[in-house]
Amino acid sequence: MSEKKLYDVIIIGAGPAGMTAAVYTSRAKMETLMIEKALPGGQMTKTEDIENYPGYESILGPDLSNKMFEHSKKFGAEFVRAEVKEIKDTFPYKTIVLSDGAEIQAKSIILATGAKHRNIGVPGELELSGFGVSYCAVCDGAFFADQELVVVGGGDSAVEEALFLTRFASKVTIIHRRDELRAQKIIQKRAFDNEKIEFIWNHVVEEIKGDGMVSGVVIKNTQTGEVSEFPCNGIFIYIGMDPITNYVENLGITNQEGYVVADEEMRTSVKGIFSAGDLNEKKLRQVITATGDGSIAAFSAQTYVEELEEQVKEMNLEV
Ligand code: NAP
């Protein structure tokens, strides 16, 4: 990061929403800083094939992440690895507080921190995490060659990742709490057609068993209440996502579930703070919707900064 402490726009999060916003703001000659605590790419980095992003019939998530990251810096946006602890709604410039206590100022802010995987919250999950409990098939799948795996969940992620795991595992059993999948039909069909995939319907995982390494799961029938044990070598959990918005709790811009409420222009209820991507309250969360949000947020931030600069001039405030 440069010594300069005031940016036109600071983008928090370098997933598809944040990186797209950076392309737009820096190309519009706004001084742009992206702050990301992990690898650029967000959830894309943990996705195998992406086949619904126009222009690429099929592309590996990490490859699309790298391409977007290079693109996001092409017009001069800066990038820093850091964690944001808090945002202060100061005037005329916002203040971003990092986890090490450092403060940076910005004329506008775009929130783009996305969402993170949800835990089941059962005994054994935390203890055996990394020892057979995983939330990332792309990262850990290869460790389970010829072994028997369980995938929990019935959405796009669970079914797509179960399909991916069949490259390594001898058998993948999807345990779902209902008798119908939520995943898109095209993905469902691939799973039903795959000989290595089996289903246990109407069951939830109550405990993950293992002495140092996962050896099985305790499952409960949601209809009869019957409890049984199911042996497996690993368990991949895909039961949805939670938004990463803890650092904006003080701003009062989130709904009951923690998602940011933004309008069609990606404006939050705090002037100068915009929000784009999976952390927003909305129905469809995809790479393409995140990039769309990012471009809109960038344009809104640009308009806001132009107005703010006029206001600062009129009020004779120091820039
Ligand atoms: P999701 O669509 O919210 O699905 C979560 C699944 O987990 C649901 O089947 C849900 O069951 C189940 N579940 C939730 N809480 C549970 C619990 N406590 N115990 C057991 N099961 C539980 O989440 P996702 O699959 O991670 O997808 C997130 C978003 O990303 C979605 O909008 C999805 O469309 C998108 N996505 C898209 C693609 C793609 O287009 N290729 C790929 C991945 C993800 P119920 O069905 O009973 O609610």
Residues whose N, C-alpha, C, O or C-beta is under 5 A from the ligand:
A	BS01	NAP	G153 G154 G155 D156 S157 A158 R177 R178 R182 Y238 I239 G240 M241 K283 R285
